[in-house]
Amino acid sequence: MYSTARVSTGIEGLDHILGGGLPAARFHLVQGEPGAGKTTLGLQFLLEGMRRGESVLYVTLSETGEELRSVARSHGWDVSALPVFELAAGVEYLNLSEQNSLFEPSEVELAEVTRALLAEIARVKPVRVVFDSLSELRLLAQSALRYRRQLLALKQHFAERGATVLMADDRTSEVSDVQLQSLAHGVIALEQLAPVYGPERRRLRVAKMRGVEFRGGYHDFRIVRGGLRIFERLVASEHHEPFAPGSVPSGVTDLDAILGGGLDRGTSALLIGPAGTGKSALAMQYAVAAALRGDAASLYAFDEGLETLRARSEGLGMPATKLMEAGKLRVQQIDPAEMAPGELVDHIRRDVTSRGSRVIVIDSLNGYLAAMPQEQFLIVQLHELLSFLRQRGVLTILTVAQAGLIGQVVGPVDVSYLADTVVLLRFFELRGEVRKAVSVLKRRMGKHASDIRELTMGPKGVGLGPRLSNLEGVLSGIPRLVSGRE
């Protein structure tokens, strides 16, 4: 890839995706349906230029200046000094067309628009230009050949003046304009998706950028007050950091014993079982123990309210509220209908890189799955996330709720092969009581006990009973005694 001068877009995430910004003095295309965020992106691009003392120009071919200023005010931006060329206000081509009887109206209109636009460019001498949008030029040109020639002329005109141009296309043409993409040096596609339930979701993809090693694929983003917030797709191999290996104790001696000393840094653990078996309590036990030792811990709760989580933890003798107030334990309630998967991954990445979290809990993967459009995407994204956390020496604890209580239970998705440690929790019936059992099925980093132990929870905390050596069929839910002793 050749080296060329870059121009910052004013959007941190987009600049990083592009490897440093847009190639300078080039003709770039931003495509997206109405509402995808093209105007907001264009305004940020020009405001960044103004911040750097550059001359800029916004050419609005379909919106009025007042509509543009209204968009800017919604983001808290001052655009009073932004030069804006309004097609409707700057060109009276409709009157000219009505008076003309020798030429086609479109020929006069396009010539008049071009003449007025070039005059404004000569006056402002912009280094950055945004055209919003190209649909008006397409209509004025009438034919594909004339439209292409007009864009080529504009491209050459700006290239001679060293201007970086963003052309917004709202894709209102009946067919995809591939010729338009071939003219542009770079193409950025914005998409707005409408799920069956929940608000719209937006994502971005760099379809083309000549001479630039950009980050391909889709990147989720939001339009918030202040502009576009882009959640860059995570690539785990770029975030490796050396860390000292070691065990992460839970604070419960018996639990650490059946795990061969505890869970290990840089690994992932899966707690799987029906709802109510104690998965969240065990996960919180590790997070609280880490916070008490001075390590930052973060918990992402999909299924449980914050107040419920506090009350349950305090009822088990865990000082969760105190640790949260001290900033050692961070609990964030996630609504999967409101948050895109890429946004969740970005939150976790920032927790690790900026806040220094050493224990991450996702409770549960059922809610995480609800945020994904298809199951296979969950597996791929989760694999990348776990690889990132593994390379940063973070202990990751995942919980999965299985359907069913006693007998055969089924999970919504099988991710056991991704986890380094798998802990199974089950209900079982014994002498008219429903009890809970815990066992370790897998541990990649070393030996673990094969015991099936009773799990107890009360005001004194989480505890494990003796080995259920005189029972068979505990994992099926209905055990039977194998000796005369109880």
C-alpha positions as CSV (number, residue, x, y, z in Angstrom):
1,M,0.0,0.0,0.0
2,Y,1.4,3.4,-1.0
3,S,1.8,6.2,1.5
4,T,-0.4,9.3,1.0
5,A,-1.5,12.3,3.0
6,R,-4.5,11.6,5.1
7,V,-7.4,13.8,6.2
8,S,-9.1,13.2,9.5
9,T,-12.9,12.7,9.4
10,G,-13.4,14.0,12.9
11,I,-14.7,10.6,13.9
12,E,-12.2,8.6,15.9
13,G,-13.5,5.2,15.1
14,L,-13.8,5.8,11.4
15,D,-10.2,7.2,11.2
16,H,-8.9,4.1,12.8
17,I,-10.9,1.9,10.4
18,L,-9.4,3.8,7.5
19,G,-5.9,3.4,8.9
20,G,-5.5,7.2,9.7
21,G,-8.3,8.9,7.8
22,L,-9.4,9.6,4.2
23,P,-6.7,9.9,1.5
24,A,-6.4,13.7,0.9
25,A,-7.3,15.5,-2.3
26,R,-9.5,12.6,-3.4
27,F,-13.2,12.1,-4.4
28,H,-15.0,9.9,-1.9
29,L,-18.5,8.5,-1.9
30,V,-20.8,8.0,1.1
31,Q,-23.8,5.8,0.3
32,G,-26.8,5.1,2.5
33,E,-30.6,5.3,2.5
34,P,-32.3,8.4,4.0
35,G,-31.7,8.4,7.8
36,A,-28.5,6.3,7.7
37,G,-26.3,9.2,8.9
38,K,-24.8,10.7,5.8
39,T,-25.5,14.3,6.7
40,T,-24.2,13.9,10.3
41,L,-21.0,12.3,8.9
42,G,-20.5,15.1,6.4
43,L,-21.0,17.8,9.0
44,Q,-18.4,16.2,11.3
45,F,-16.0,16.0,8.4
46,L,-16.3,19.7,7.7
47,L,-16.3,20.8,11.4
48,E,-13.0,18.9,11.9
49,G,-11.6,20.9,8.9
50,M,-12.8,24.2,10.5
51,R,-11.2,23.2,13.8
52,R,-7.9,22.8,11.9
53,G,-8.3,26.2,10.3
54,E,-9.2,24.8,6.8
55,S,-11.6,26.4,4.3
56,V,-14.7,24.2,3.8
57,L,-17.9,24.2,1.9
58,Y,-21.2,22.3,2.3
59,V,-23.2,22.0,-0.9
60,T,-26.8,21.1,-0.1
61,L,-28.8,20.1,-3.2
62,S,-31.9,18.8,-1.5
63,E,-32.1,20.3,2.0
64,T,-32.4,24.0,3.0
65,G,-29.8,25.8,5.1
66,E,-32.3,25.9,8.0
67,E,-32.8,22.2,8.0
68,L,-29.0,21.7,8.1
69,R,-28.6,24.1,11.0
70,S,-31.4,22.2,12.8
71,V,-29.5,19.0,12.5
72,A,-26.3,20.7,13.8
73,R,-28.2,22.2,16.8
74,S,-29.5,18.7,17.7
75,H,-25.8,17.7,18.2
76,G,-24.8,20.9,20.0
77,W,-22.7,22.2,17.1
78,D,-22.2,25.8,16.1
79,V,-22.3,26.0,12.3
80,S,-22.8,29.8,12.0
81,A,-19.4,30.1,10.3
82,L,-19.9,27.1,8.0
83,P,-20.2,28.2,4.3
84,V,-23.4,26.6,2.8
85,F,-24.3,26.6,-0.8
86,E,-28.1,26.0,-1.2
87,L,-29.3,24.9,-4.6
88,A,-32.8,26.2,-4.1
89,A,-31.6,29.6,-2.9
90,G,-28.6,30.0,-5.2
91,V,-30.1,29.0,-8.5
92,E,-33.3,30.2,-10.1
93,Y,-33.3,27.6,-12.8
94,L,-37.0,27.0,-12.7
95,N,-37.8,30.5,-13.9
96,L,-35.1,30.1,-16.6
97,S,-36.7,26.9,-17.8
98,E,-40.1,28.3,-18.1
99,Q,-38.8,31.2,-20.3
100,N,-36.8,28.9,-22.5
101,S,-38.3,27.4,-25.6
102,L,-35.2,26.4,-27.6
103,F,-33.6,23.9,-25.3
104,E,-34.6,21.0,-23.1
105,P,-35.3,22.4,-19.5
106,S,-32.8,19.9,-18.0
107,E,-30.0,21.2,-20.2
108,V,-30.5,24.8,-19.0
109,E,-31.0,23.7,-15.4
110,L,-27.8,21.6,-15.1
111,A,-25.7,24.3,-16.8
112,E,-27.1,26.9,-14.4
113,V,-26.5,24.8,-11.4
114,T,-22.9,24.0,-12.5
115,R,-22.2,27.7,-13.2
116,A,-23.4,28.8,-9.8
117,L,-21.6,26.0,-8.0
118,L,-18.2,26.8,-9.7
119,A,-18.6,30.4,-8.8
120,E,-19.1,29.6,-5.2
121,I,-16.1,27.2,-5.2
122,A,-14.0,29.9,-6.7
123,R,-15.1,32.3,-4.0
124,V,-14.6,30.0,-1.0
125,K,-11.6,28.0,-2.2
126,P,-12.5,25.0,0.0
127,V,-10.1,22.3,1.0
128,R,-13.0,20.1,2.2
129,V,-16.3,19.8,0.3
130,V,-19.4,17.9,1.0
131,F,-22.2,17.3,-1.6
132,D,-25.5,16.3,-0.1
133,S,-26.9,14.6,-2.1
134,L,-26.3,13.5,-5.6
135,S,-29.9,12.6,-6.4
136,E,-30.6,16.1,-7.6
137,L,-27.7,16.0,-10.0
138,R,-28.8,12.6,-11.2
139,L,-32.3,14.0,-12.0
140,L,-30.9,17.1,-13.7
141,A,-28.6,15.0,-15.9
142,Q,-31.5,12.9,-17.2
143,S,-29.1,10.3,-18.7
144,A,-26.4,8.1,-17.2
145,L,-23.8,9.3,-19.8
146,R,-24.4,13.0,-19.0
147,Y,-24.4,12.3,-15.3
148,R,-21.1,10.4,-15.4
149,R,-19.5,13.2,-17.5
150,Q,-20.7,15.8,-15.0
151,L,-19.2,13.9,-12.1
152,L,-15.9,13.4,-14.0
153,A,-15.7,17.1,-14.6
154,L,-16.3,17.9,-10.9
155,K,-13.8,15.3,-9.9
156,Q,-11.1,16.8,-12.2
157,H,-12.0,20.3,-11.0
158,F,-11.5,19.5,-7.3
159,A,-8.4,17.4,-8.0
160,E,-6.7,20.4,-9.6
161,R,-7.4,22.4,-6.4
162,G,-6.3,19.7,-4.0
163,A,-9.7,19.4,-2.3
164,T,-11.0,16.4,-0.5
165,V,-14.6,15.7,-1.4
166,L,-17.4,13.7,0.2
167,M,-20.3,12.9,-2.2
168,A,-23.4,11.7,-0.4
169,D,-25.7,9.4,-2.3
170,D,-29.1,8.4,-0.9
171,R,-29.5,5.5,-3.3
172,T,-32.8,6.7,-4.6
173,S,-32.1,5.5,-8.1
174,E,-34.0,2.5,-9.2
175,V,-30.8,0.5,-9.8
176,S,-27.5,0.4,-8.0
177,D,-25.2,3.0,-9.5
178,V,-22.0,0.9,-9.9
179,Q,-20.6,3.5,-12.2
180,L,-20.7,6.0,-9.5
181,Q,-18.7,3.7,-7.2
182,S,-16.1,3.2,-10.0
183,L,-15.5,7.0,-10.2
184,A,-14.9,7.4,-6.5
185,H,-11.5,6.9,-4.8
186,G,-13.2,5.5,-1.8
187,V,-16.7,4.2,-0.9
188,I,-18.2,4.1,2.6
189,A,-21.6,2.4,2.9
190,L,-23.9,3.2,5.8
191,E,-26.8,0.9,6.5
192,Q,-29.9,1.3,8.7
193,L,-31.5,-2.0,9.8
194,A,-35.0,-2.4,11.2
195,P,-35.3,-5.5,13.4
196,V,-38.6,-7.1,14.1
197,Y,-38.5,-5.7,17.7
198,G,-36.5,-2.8,19.1
199,P,-35.1,0.4,17.6
200,E,-33.3,0.7,14.3
201,R,-29.6,-0.4,14.2
202,R,-26.9,1.1,12.0
203,R,-23.7,-0.3,10.7
204,L,-20.9,0.9,8.4
205,R,-18.7,-0.8,5.9
206,V,-15.8,0.5,3.9
207,A,-16.5,-1.0,0.5
208,K,-13.5,0.4,-1.3
209,M,-10.5,2.7,-0.5
210,R,-7.8,2.7,-3.1
211,G,-4.3,2.3,-1.8
212,V,-5.4,1.9,1.8
213,E,-5.2,-1.1,4.0
214,F,-8.5,-0.5,5.8
215,R,-10.4,-2.7,8.2
216,G,-13.0,-4.5,6.3
217,G,-16.4,-5.9,7.4
218,Y,-19.3,-4.3,9.2
219,H,-18.9,-2.0,12.2
220,D,-21.9,-1.1,14.3
221,F,-22.5,2.6,15.1
222,R,-24.9,4.9,16.7
223,I,-26.0,8.5,16.0
224,V,-25.8,10.2,19.4
225,R,-25.7,13.8,20.5
226,G,-22.2,14.9,19.3
227,G,-22.2,12.8,16.1
228,L,-21.5,9.3,15.0
229,R,-20.1,6.9,17.6
230,I,-18.6,3.9,15.8
231,F,-17.9,0.6,17.5
232,E,-15.0,-0.8,15.5
233,R,-15.0,-4.6,14.8
234,L,-12.7,-6.3,17.2
235,V,-9.6,-8.1,15.9
236,A,-8.1,-10.0,18.9
237,S,-4.6,-10.4,17.4
238,E,-4.0,-6.7,17.6
239,H,-4.4,-6.5,21.4
240,H,-1.9,-9.0,22.8
241,E,-0.3,-8.0,26.1
242,P,2.0,-10.1,28.2
243,F,0.6,-11.1,31.6
244,A,1.7,-13.1,34.6
245,P,-0.2,-16.5,34.7
246,G,-1.9,-17.5,37.9
247,S,-5.1,-18.7,39.6
248,V,-8.0,-16.5,40.4
249,P,-9.5,-17.8,43.7
250,S,-13.3,-17.5,44.4
251,G,-13.0,-17.0,48.1
252,V,-14.8,-20.3,48.7
253,T,-12.2,-23.0,49.6
254,D,-14.2,-26.0,48.6
255,L,-15.1,-24.5,45.2
256,D,-11.5,-23.8,44.5
257,A,-10.6,-27.3,45.5
258,I,-12.8,-29.0,43.0
259,L,-11.5,-26.6,40.3
260,G,-7.9,-27.7,41.0
261,G,-7.0,-24.5,42.8
262,G,-9.3,-22.0,41.1
263,L,-9.9,-20.6,37.7
264,D,-6.9,-19.3,35.7
265,R,-6.1,-15.9,34.3
266,G,-6.4,-15.6,30.6
267,T,-9.1,-18.4,30.4
268,S,-12.8,-18.5,30.1
269,A,-15.3,-20.4,32.3
270,L,-18.8,-21.5,31.3
271,L,-21.4,-22.0,34.1
272,I,-24.3,-23.9,32.6
273,G,-27.5,-25.1,34.1
274,P,-31.3,-24.5,34.4
275,A,-32.5,-21.1,35.7
276,G,-32.2,-20.8,39.5
277,T,-29.4,-23.3,40.0
278,G,-26.9,-20.7,41.2
279,K,-25.0,-19.7,38.1
280,S,-25.3,-15.9,38.7
281,A,-24.4,-16.4,42.4
282,L,-21.2,-18.3,41.5
283,A,-20.2,-15.7,38.9
284,M,-20.8,-12.8,41.3
285,Q,-18.8,-14.7,43.9
286,Y,-15.7,-14.6,41.6
287,A,-16.3,-10.9,40.7
288,V,-16.7,-9.8,44.4
289,A,-13.6,-11.9,45.4
290,A,-11.5,-10.2,42.7
291,A,-12.7,-6.7,43.8
292,L,-11.9,-7.4,47.4
293,R,-8.4,-8.3,46.4
294,G,-8.1,-5.0,44.6
295,D,-8.6,-6.2,41.0
296,A,-11.2,-4.4,39.0
297,A,-14.2,-6.6,37.9
298,S,-17.1,-5.9,35.5
299,L,-20.4,-7.7,35.3
300,Y,-22.8,-7.3,32.3
301,A,-26.3,-8.3,33.4
302,F,-28.8,-9.2,30.7
303,D,-31.4,-11.0,32.6
304,E,-31.4,-9.4,36.1
305,G,-32.3,-5.9,37.3
306,L,-29.6,-3.9,39.1
307,E,-31.6,-3.7,42.4
308,T,-32.4,-7.4,42.3
309,L,-28.8,-8.2,41.8
310,R,-27.7,-6.0,44.7
311,A,-30.3,-7.5,47.0
312,R,-29.4,-11.1,46.1
313,S,-25.7,-10.4,46.5
314,E,-26.1,-8.7,49.9
315,G,-28.3,-11.6,51.0
316,L,-25.5,-14.0,50.3
317,G,-23.1,-11.9,52.4
318,M,-21.3,-10.3,49.4
319,P,-20.6,-6.6,49.8
320,A,-21.5,-5.8,46.2
321,T,-23.0,-2.3,46.9
322,K,-19.9,-1.2,48.8
323,L,-17.6,-2.4,46.1
324,M,-19.7,-0.8,43.4
325,E,-19.6,2.6,45.2
326,A,-15.9,2.3,45.5
327,G,-15.5,1.7,41.8
328,K,-13.9,-1.8,42.1
329,L,-17.0,-3.6,40.9
330,R,-18.8,-2.3,37.8
331,V,-22.2,-3.7,37.1
332,Q,-24.0,-2.7,33.9
333,Q,-27.5,-3.7,33.0
334,I,-27.8,-4.5,29.3
335,D,-31.0,-4.4,27.3
336,P,-30.3,-6.5,24.2
337,A,-33.1,-4.9,22.3
338,E,-31.4,-1.5,22.7
339,M,-27.7,-2.4,22.3
340,A,-26.1,-3.7,19.1
341,P,-23.6,-6.6,19.6
342,G,-20.7,-4.4,18.4
343,E,-21.5,-1.8,21.0
344,L,-21.4,-4.5,23.8
345,V,-18.0,-5.7,22.6
346,D,-16.7,-2.1,22.5
347,H,-17.9,-1.6,26.1
348,I,-16.0,-4.8,27.2
349,R,-12.9,-3.8,25.3
350,R,-12.8,-0.4,26.9
351,D,-13.4,-1.9,30.4
352,V,-10.3,-4.0,29.9
353,T,-8.0,-1.5,28.1
354,S,-9.0,1.7,30.0
355,R,-10.4,0.6,33.3
356,G,-8.1,-2.4,33.7
357,S,-10.8,-5.0,34.5
358,R,-9.3,-8.4,35.3
359,V,-12.5,-10.4,35.7
360,I,-15.4,-10.0,33.2
361,V,-18.8,-11.7,33.8
362,I,-21.5,-12.0,31.1
363,D,-24.7,-13.1,32.7
364,S,-26.1,-14.6,30.5
365,L,-25.3,-15.7,27.0
366,N,-29.1,-16.1,26.5
367,G,-29.4,-12.4,26.5
368,Y,-26.3,-12.0,24.3
369,L,-27.9,-14.4,21.8
370,A,-31.0,-12.3,21.7
371,A,-28.9,-9.4,20.5
372,M,-27.6,-11.3,17.5
373,P,-29.5,-11.7,14.2
374,Q,-28.3,-15.3,13.7
375,E,-26.7,-17.9,15.9
376,Q,-23.6,-18.4,13.7
377,F,-22.7,-14.7,14.1
378,L,-22.8,-15.0,17.9
379,I,-20.3,-17.9,17.8
380,V,-17.8,-16.0,15.6
381,Q,-18.1,-12.8,17.5
382,L,-17.9,-14.5,20.9
383,H,-14.8,-16.5,19.7
384,E,-13.1,-13.2,18.8
385,L,-14.1,-11.6,22.1
386,L,-12.8,-14.5,24.2
387,S,-9.5,-14.5,22.2
388,F,-9.1,-10.8,23.0
389,L,-9.8,-11.3,26.7
390,R,-7.5,-14.3,26.8
391,Q,-4.6,-12.3,25.3
392,R,-5.1,-9.6,27.9
393,G,-4.9,-12.1,30.8
394,V,-8.6,-11.6,31.8
395,L,-10.7,-14.2,33.4
396,T,-14.0,-14.4,31.6
397,I,-17.1,-16.0,33.2
398,L,-20.1,-16.8,31.0
399,T,-23.4,-18.2,32.1
400,V,-25.9,-20.1,30.0
401,A,-29.5,-20.9,31.2
402,Q,-30.8,-24.2,29.9
403,A,-34.4,-24.9,29.2
404,G,-36.0,-27.4,31.7
405,L,-35.6,-27.9,35.4
406,I,-35.6,-31.7,36.2
407,G,-34.6,-34.4,33.8
408,Q,-33.5,-33.6,30.3
409,V,-32.4,-29.9,29.7
410,V,-31.4,-28.2,26.5
411,G,-29.3,-25.1,26.0
412,P,-30.1,-22.4,23.4
413,V,-26.6,-22.7,21.9
414,D,-23.6,-24.9,22.4
415,V,-20.5,-22.9,23.3
416,S,-18.9,-25.4,25.6
417,Y,-16.1,-26.0,23.2
418,L,-15.1,-22.3,23.4
419,A,-14.7,-22.4,27.2
420,D,-11.5,-23.5,29.0
421,T,-13.6,-24.6,32.0
422,V,-17.1,-25.9,32.1
423,V,-19.0,-26.1,35.4
424,L,-22.4,-27.9,35.4
425,L,-25.2,-27.1,37.9
426,R,-28.3,-29.2,38.3
427,F,-31.4,-29.5,40.5
428,F,-32.0,-32.9,42.1
429,E,-34.8,-34.3,44.2
430,L,-33.9,-36.0,47.5
431,R,-36.5,-37.1,50.2
432,G,-39.1,-34.5,49.3
433,E,-36.6,-31.6,48.8
434,V,-35.2,-29.9,45.8
435,R,-31.5,-29.4,46.1
436,K,-28.7,-28.2,43.9
437,A,-25.6,-30.0,42.7
438,V,-22.4,-28.7,41.1
439,S,-19.6,-30.5,39.2
440,V,-16.7,-29.6,37.0
441,L,-16.9,-31.3,33.5
442,K,-13.8,-29.7,31.9
443,R,-10.7,-27.8,32.7
444,R,-8.0,-27.3,30.1
445,M,-5.3,-25.8,32.3
446,G,-4.9,-28.8,34.7
447,K,-6.6,-31.4,36.8
448,H,-9.9,-31.0,38.5
449,A,-12.0,-33.0,40.9
450,S,-14.7,-35.3,39.4
451,D,-16.8,-35.0,42.5
452,I,-20.5,-34.1,42.4
453,R,-21.1,-31.8,45.4
454,E,-24.2,-30.2,46.8
455,L,-24.3,-26.5,46.4
456,T,-25.6,-24.4,49.3
457,M,-26.4,-20.7,49.4
458,G,-27.4,-18.6,52.4
459,P,-26.6,-15.6,54.5
460,K,-23.1,-16.9,55.1
461,G,-22.4,-17.1,51.4
462,V,-21.9,-19.8,48.9
463,G,-20.8,-23.2,50.1
464,L,-20.3,-26.8,49.0
465,G,-21.5,-29.9,50.9
466,P,-19.7,-33.3,51.0
467,R,-19.3,-35.5,48.0
468,L,-22.6,-37.2,47.0
469,S,-20.9,-40.6,47.0
470,N,-24.0,-42.6,48.0
471,L,-26.2,-41.3,45.2
472,E,-26.5,-42.2,41.5
473,G,-28.4,-40.2,38.9
474,V,-27.9,-36.8,40.5
475,L,-27.4,-35.1,37.1
476,S,-30.6,-36.6,35.8
477,G,-32.5,-34.9,38.6
478,I,-33.9,-38.0,40.2
479,P,-31.1,-39.9,42.1
480,R,-31.3,-43.1,43.9
481,L,-29.5,-44.4,47.0
482,V,-26.7,-46.9,46.4
483,S,-26.1,-47.8,50.0
484,G,-28.0,-48.2,53.2
485,R,-26.6,-44.9,54.6
486,E,-28.1,-41.6,53.9
